[in-house]
Amino acid sequence: QVQLVESGGGLVQPGGSLRLSCAASRSISDSYILTWYRQVPGKQREWVANIISDSNTAYADSVKGRFTISRDNAKMTVFLQMNNLKPEDTAVYYCRFRVSSASDYWGQGIQVTVSS
């Protein structure tokens, strides 16, 4: 079993930046796909970005050019650098580490609020 712990959320003004981190409790293989999602109350969870390797990343159109996903395999951590934040980015952000249906782990979620 792998526990994921997210950090780095909080309150930021529009145009500001935050860096989310999600650390695994034990070492994971490079085969894991690391993903960030977000969810607003009353809406479905939304895919934000995922990374397989430094050269293999993907982003939702709504965050492309503003968010950057990266991973540090030695530290068993995935990051989400969020720049030029907008009020519509306000949500609970979740990380997910998955390599198969049997090895599919979620973080507990962390609040990001963008407001003046």
Secondary structure, 3 states (H helix, E strand, C coil): CCCEEEECCEEECCCCCEEEEEEECCCCCCCCEEEEEEECCCCCCEEEEEEEECCEEEECCCCCCCEEEEEECCCCEEEEEECCCCHHHCEEEEEEEEEECCEEEECCCEEEEECC
